Amino acid sequence: MDDVQMQLLVDLHKSQFRQGPGGEAETKRAMELAGLDRSRHLKIADIGCGTGASTILLASELDAEMTAVDFLPELLDELQARAKDHGVDVGHDATRKRIANQGGLKGRRTNSGLQTRI
């Protein structure tokens, strides 16, 4: 995929609340079916998180350290802005993007984009 195609992909998805099927009810149902133990601190990865609709919901509903991964850093930038809007604390340090919700969201660039922790 060339730079123009990548930018088209970013432009298409960045403003969308969710990049895939389902919604809040389906995310909550998946939590239920997974049998998550809400009484303990969890570590959860959201691979292909997009702008973070599910990531933010999980971080809000659970005592969890979330790792959000997407190959488009621009979508992770949007996730950080949206997380702040939804009451998930956002901060920055010199080398990493950081969002915190009872744990912390840390990000680092990888060959395939940016990984972020909530």
Secondary structure, DSSP 8 states (H G I E B T S, - for coil): --HHHHHHHHHHHHT-S-SSS--HHHHHHHHHHHT--TTS-EEEEEET-TT-HHHHHHHHHSSEEEEEEES-HHHHHHHHHHHHHTT-EEEE-SS-EEEESSS-EEEEEETTEEEEE-
